[in-house]
Amino acid sequence: MELENAAKRCAELGNTTRLSIFRLLVRAGKNGLSVGNIQKNLGIPGSTLTHHIQRLVKVLSLINI
């Protein structure tokens, strides 16, 4: 992975909300969590959660997690 691409991907995870989502999902393991459960755990509006999940999906799909 090129250094510039790695930096861009890490920057996306550097957002506190996205990092919180990522941590919740890692802790949930293979069973994962529903969007409603993520929203409940973090206490954020649905539209905000949707925005952050979209950004995470884009970045994480590029690094094959």
N, C-alpha and C positions, 0 to 999 in steps of 0.2 A: 504494500500500500504506500502510495506516495505520501510524503510528509504533509503536504498542503491539504490533501484529501482527509488525512487522519485528523488534522487540526480542525477542519470544518465539522467533521462528525463529532469530535469531542466537544466543540463549542455548543452544539445542539444539546448535548447532555449536561452542559454547564448551567443550564437554566434550572432554577430550584424546583419549579413545578414539574418539569420533565424528569428531573432526577428523582423526585419523590415518586412519580408514577413508575419509573423504572425499578426503583427499590421495592415498591409494593409487588410488582409483577415477579421480580426475582424471588422474593420471599414466598409468594404464592406457589411457586414451582410449576410443574407440568399442568396442574389443574387450572391455573390462571385465575383471573378475577373478571367478573362482568364489569362493564362500564359503570353501571349503577353502584357497584361495590367500591370501585375506585373513587367515584364522586363522593360517596358517603364517607370514606376514609379520609379524603383530603378536604372535604367541605368547600369545593369550588363549583361555580356554575357550570351547567352542562355545555354551554357554548365554549367556555374557556377550556374545559377538558377536551372537547372535540378538537380544538385547535392544536393543543399540545400532543394529543395522540396522533394526529395526522403527521405532525413533524417527526415524532418518534418513529412511526412506521416507515416513513421515507428514509430516515437515517439508518435505522437498524436493519432494514432490508438490504441496504448497500454493504453492510459489513457482515451479513449472513449470521446474525444471532438468532 
